[in-house]
Amino acid sequence: MAASPAPVRALLMDADGVVQYPRAGWLKEMARLGGPGFIPEVFRNELTTLTGKVDLRDLLVELLQRRGRDCTADEILEIWYRIEVDEVMLGLVDRVRAAGVVTALATNQQSYRGGYMLANLPYGEHFDHQFHSFEVGLAKPDPAYFEHIVAVLGIEPGEAVFVDDVFANVRGATAAGLHAVHFAGTDTYGHLRCRLRALGVPGL
């Protein structure tokens, strides 16, 4: 007889594209301040800072000086702080949490934006834990990031369900033994609820 699947003990949710979204117009404003070609260059720089080992402000200062821009690194960072929280998705998290499941935010963030989120956004009211990559020292899609989370939570990988809008991150979670759901941009809350119920997530 096949063994029964492990009960779901933890729900891990990505931040951007799942429980929060950048405020409208943020990318246009960043491009205006940084000038032509700034957006791809600044995001390449940001990627090097997600594990907290490189300081993004220092990179921005050098980048803006090299491009001859008169804005400051802090003006660019402020644009990253323009975040809209998805209250409907947080309601889903609350229902799962009320059913006895541990909830955790599992997000790649550089230290400035992540620090802003920790200080100003209401995630502590909805999540039992927050795992920001800059604090963990590991970043998605590295399976070690997910292995770290389940070790901290004291659960088996198969007892956790992870939701992310980036398929590479879903693959990383799966490689670490977690159940993972890809929440694509075309998906609805209904799609997500159905997938989570199919995995045995309580409260939905």
Order of alpha helices (4+ residues) and beta strands (2+ residues): beta-beta-alpha-alpha-alpha-alpha-beta-alpha-beta-alpha-beta-alpha-alpha-beta-alpha-beta-alpha
